[in-house]
Amino acid sequence: MYDIITIGEILAEILAEKKNQDFFEPGGTLLGPFPSGAPAIAIDQAAKMGAKTTIFAKIGADDFGLLNKNRLKSSGVDISNIIETTENTTGNAFVTYLSDGSRKFIFHFKHAACGELCPDDINESIIKNSKILHIMGCSVTGSPSMCAAIMKSIRVAKKYNVKISFDPNIRPELLTGETYESFNEILESCDYLLTGKSELVKLFGDYEKNLLELFKKKDRVIVVKDGSRGTAVFSRTEAFKVDTYPAIEVDPTGAGDCFDGTFLALLCEGKDMKLATKYGNAAGALAVSKRGPMEGNSRREEIERLIAENPSIEVIDIENPFTALL
């Protein structure tokens, strides 16, 4: 049995060296390639925490694919469900950072190897014998066949009462109107919604009203990651907040994915949500301190060292805006 499985893109990421460096003229220095892809980052981090993990994905028979397989294997991920194809090359992402903190992406995704993933590539027996199925929203928007593979996995997980975790991880460059129905079905189905506050606004607008509706339909956990302002966690029975851990930000890509992998790995161990959130925040802080989306992934001892060095960061119970309305 696996603790956590995921489905989605594996990419090679290329970074612009300087802020505000654009891609429409030659001359800028590029860094990489780095192993990447949001589900790959999350599952790599979960494996580093000791969880038994695997990922359903496709890569090309090329060096970018080997780069990713070697990294995931070295972290402890079972790579036997990564399919190598000769039809297309491994997907990639080019990223540039702007001075206001935002990012711009150019993806080779839909028509790359990762975009070939389809429902026939999904082993139902693996899903039904796992504890948590973790899905990233960017994977849902990646290609029609990948979306179909994910929706198949969601329905299998529901059939066998496998917990579903969903991080919307919206990438405007990939989002199309066709994916909203799939997003809504996953939101309705998920047991853990691990989302950024800005994503809630994009998804719902008046998100508190919509979160209330989600709680009315199902007993679930909603985690709201709000960058340097900390993380708030809500369920039908509790609500609390954990501040962020100090970090010198070098590259924020992957921080939310590291939170996801750490948080879910701790839950699979039977730890409570408060401890899982502290560890998740610490993992996110370590993630931003290194350049490259997966380079800041950390092992348990590193996370525990950061937590021990910052005893003032505590779990604070907060008023639950949903309980009285359920």
C-alpha positions in Angstrom: 0.0 0.0 0.0 1.1 3.5 -0.8 0.7 6.4 1.6 0.4 9.1 -1.1 0.1 8.8 -4.9 -0.2 11.6 -7.4 -0.8 12.0 -11.1 0.5 14.7 -13.4 3.3 16.5 -15.1 7.0 16.0 -14.8 9.0 18.8 -16.4 12.4 20.3 -16.8 12.5 23.9 -15.6 14.7 26.6 -17.0 15.0 29.9 -15.0 15.9 33.4 -16.1 18.9 34.5 -14.1 17.8 38.1 -13.4 14.5 39.6 -12.4 12.4 41.2 -15.2 14.4 39.2 -17.7 12.2 38.5 -20.7 12.1 35.8 -23.3 11.4 37.8 -26.5 14.9 38.8 -27.2 18.3 37.0 -27.0 21.1 37.5 -24.6 19.7 36.7 -21.2 21.4 34.0 -19.1 19.3 30.9 -18.3 19.8 28.5 -15.4 19.0 24.9 -15.3 17.7 22.4 -16.2 16.0 21.7 -12.9 13.7 18.7 -12.2 10.1 20.1 -11.8 6.4 19.8 -12.2 4.1 20.6 -9.2 3.0 17.0 -8.5 6.6 15.8 -8.8 7.8 18.4 -6.3 5.1 17.5 -3.9 5.6 13.7 -4.1 9.4 14.2 -3.9 8.9 16.1 -0.7 6.5 13.5 0.8 9.1 10.8 0.0 11.8 12.7 1.7 9.6 12.7 4.8 9.5 8.9 4.7 6.1 8.4 3.1 5.7 5.5 0.6 4.9 7.3 -2.7 4.5 7.0 -6.4 3.6 9.2 -9.4 1.7 8.4 -12.6 3.4 10.4 -15.3 5.0 10.3 -18.7 8.4 11.5 -19.8 10.4 11.5 -23.0 13.3 9.1 -23.6 15.7 11.9 -23.2 18.1 13.6 -20.7 15.4 15.8 -19.2 13.4 12.7 -18.4 16.4 11.0 -16.9 17.1 14.1 -14.8 13.7 13.8 -13.2 13.7 10.0 -12.7 17.1 10.1 -11.0 16.0 12.9 -8.7 12.7 11.3 -7.7 14.3 7.9 -7.2 17.1 9.3 -5.0 14.4 10.9 -2.8 12.6 7.6 -2.3 9.8 7.9 -4.8 8.7 4.7 -6.5 9.3 5.5 -10.2 7.8 2.3 -11.6 4.7 4.2 -12.7 6.6 6.8 -14.8 6.1 5.8 -18.4 8.8 6.6 -20.9 7.6 7.5 -24.4 9.3 8.0 -27.7 6.4 10.0 -29.2 7.3 13.3 -27.5 10.0 14.8 -25.5 9.9 15.6 -21.7 7.9 18.7 -21.0 9.5 21.9 -19.9 8.8 25.3 -18.3 10.6 28.6 -18.7 10.2 30.9 -15.8 11.1 34.5 -15.2 10.5 36.5 -12.0 9.3 40.1 -12.0 10.2 42.8 -9.4 6.7 42.8 -7.9 7.2 39.1 -6.9 5.0 37.6 -9.6 6.2 35.0 -12.2 5.7 34.5 -15.9 5.8 31.0 -17.4 6.1 29.6 -20.9 5.1 25.9 -20.8 5.8 23.1 -23.3 3.2 20.8 -21.7 0.1 19.9 -23.7 2.0 18.5 -26.7 4.9 17.1 -24.7 5.3 13.6 -23.2 3.5 14.7 -20.0 0.5 15.7 -21.9 0.1 12.2 -23.4 -0.9 10.7 -20.0 -4.3 9.1 -20.5 -6.9 7.0 -18.5 -5.4 3.7 -19.7 -2.1 4.6 -18.0 -3.8 4.6 -14.6 -3.7 1.4 -12.5 -6.9 1.3 -10.5 -5.6 -1.3 -8.0 -2.8 1.1 -7.0 -5.3 3.9 -6.3 -7.7 1.7 -4.3 -4.8 0.5 -2.1 -3.5 3.9 -1.3 -4.2 6.3 1.7 -4.3 9.6 -0.2 -4.6 10.6 -3.8 -3.1 14.1 -4.3 -4.1 16.2 -7.3 -2.7 19.5 -8.5 -4.9 21.9 -10.5 -2.2 22.7 -13.0 -2.3 19.0 -14.0 -6.0 19.2 -14.6 -5.4 22.0 -17.0 -2.4 20.4 -18.7 -4.1 18.5 -21.5 -7.5 16.9 -22.2 -6.1 13.3 -21.8 -4.3 14.1 -18.6 -7.5 15.7 -17.2 -9.4 12.5 -18.2 -6.8 10.4 -16.4 -7.1 12.5 -13.3 -10.9 12.4 -13.3 -10.8 8.6 -13.7 -8.6 8.4 -10.6 -10.9 10.7 -8.6 -13.8 8.4 -9.3 -11.9 5.3 -8.4 -10.7 7.0 -5.2 -14.3 7.9 -4.2 -15.4 4.4 -5.0 -12.9 2.8 -2.6 -13.0 5.6 0.1 -9.4 6.8 -0.6 -8.8 10.3 0.7 -8.5 13.0 -1.9 -6.2 16.0 -1.6 -6.5 18.9 -4.0 -4.2 21.9 -4.5 -5.8 24.1 -7.2 -2.4 25.6 -8.0 -3.9 27.7 -10.8 -1.6 28.6 -13.7 -3.3 31.3 -15.8 -1.2 30.2 -18.8 -2.9 26.8 -18.8 -6.4 27.5 -17.6 -9.3 27.2 -20.1 -13.0 27.3 -19.7 -13.2 23.5 -20.4 -11.6 22.6 -17.1 -14.0 24.4 -14.7 -16.3 21.4 -14.5 -13.5 19.1 -13.6 -12.3 21.6 -11.0 -15.7 21.7 -9.5 -16.0 17.9 -9.3 -12.7 17.7 -7.6 -13.6 20.5 -5.1 -16.8 18.6 -4.3 -14.9 15.3 -3.8 -11.8 16.4 -1.9 -11.2 15.6 1.7 -8.2 18.1 1.9 -8.3 21.4 0.1 -4.8 22.8 0.2 -5.0 26.2 -1.4 -3.5 29.6 -1.6 -5.6 32.6 -0.5 -5.2 34.3 -3.9 -6.4 31.1 -5.6 -9.5 31.1 -3.5 -10.3 34.6 -4.8 -9.8 33.4 -8.4 -11.9 30.3 -7.9 -14.7 31.8 -5.8 -14.6 35.5 -5.5 -16.6 35.6 -2.2 -14.7 32.6 -1.0 -16.0 32.4 2.6 -19.5 31.8 1.3 -18.3 29.1 -1.0 -16.1 27.4 1.6 -19.2 27.2 3.9 -21.0 25.4 1.1 -18.1 22.9 0.9 -18.3 22.3 4.6 -22.0 21.8 4.5 -21.6 19.1 1.8 -18.8 17.1 3.4 -16.6 17.0 6.6 -13.3 18.1 5.2 -10.1 20.1 6.0 -9.4 23.4 4.2 -5.9 24.8 4.4 -5.4 28.4 3.3 -1.8 29.2 2.6 -1.2 32.9 2.6 2.6 33.4 1.9 4.4 35.4 4.5 1.1 35.9 6.5 1.0 32.3 7.5 -1.3 29.4 7.1 -4.9 29.0 8.4 -6.5 25.6 8.8 -10.3 25.0 9.1 -12.5 21.9 9.7 -15.9 21.5 11.1 -14.5 21.2 14.6 -11.4 23.4 14.8 -9.6 26.4 13.3 -6.0 27.6 13.9 -3.2 29.5 12.4 0.5 29.0 12.1 2.9 31.8 11.2 5.7 31.4 8.6 9.2 30.5 9.5 12.0 32.9 8.7 13.7 32.5 5.3 15.7 34.5 2.8 13.6 34.1 -0.4 15.7 33.1 -3.4 13.0 31.2 -5.5 9.4 30.7 -4.3 8.5 28.1 -6.9 7.7 24.8 -5.2 7.1 26.2 -1.7 3.4 25.4 -1.7 4.1 21.9 -3.2 6.6 21.2 -0.4 3.9 22.2 2.2 1.5 19.8 0.6 3.9 16.8 0.6 5.0 17.4 4.2 1.5 18.0 5.5 0.1 14.9 3.9 3.1 12.7 4.9 2.6 13.7 8.6 -1.1 12.9 8.4 -0.3 9.5 6.9 1.9 8.9 10.0 -1.1 9.6 12.2 0.2 13.0 13.4 -2.4 15.7 14.1 -3.1 18.6 11.8 -1.4 21.2 14.0 1.9 19.5 13.9 1.5 18.7 10.2 0.9 22.4 9.5 4.0 23.5 11.5 6.1 21.0 9.6 4.5 22.1 6.3 5.3 25.8 7.0 8.9 24.9 7.9 9.3 22.9 4.7 7.9 25.8 2.7 10.4 28.2 4.2 13.3 25.9 3.4 12.0 25.5 -0.1 12.2 29.2 -1.0 15.8 29.5 0.2 17.4 27.7 -2.8 17.2 28.4 -6.5 15.3 25.7 -8.5 11.8 24.3 -7.9 12.9 21.0 -6.2 16.3 22.1 -4.9 14.8 23.4 -1.6 13.0 20.1 -0.8 14.1 19.0 2.7 14.4 16.0 4.9 12.8 15.7 8.4 15.9 16.6 10.3 16.3 19.9 8.4 12.6 20.7 9.1 12.9 19.8 12.8 16.1 21.9 13.1 14.3 25.0 11.7 11.3 24.4 14.1 13.6 24.1 17.1 15.5 27.3 16.2 12.2 29.2 16.2 10.3 28.2 19.4 8.3 31.5 19.3 6.3 30.2 16.3 3.3 28.5 17.8 -0.1 27.2 16.7 -2.8 29.8 17.5 -6.4 28.8 17.8 -8.7 31.2 15.9 -12.4 31.7 15.6 -14.0 29.4 13.2 -16.3 31.4 10.9 -18.0 28.3 9.6 -18.9 26.3 12.7 -21.9 28.5 13.8 -23.3 28.4 10.3 -23.2 24.7 9.7 
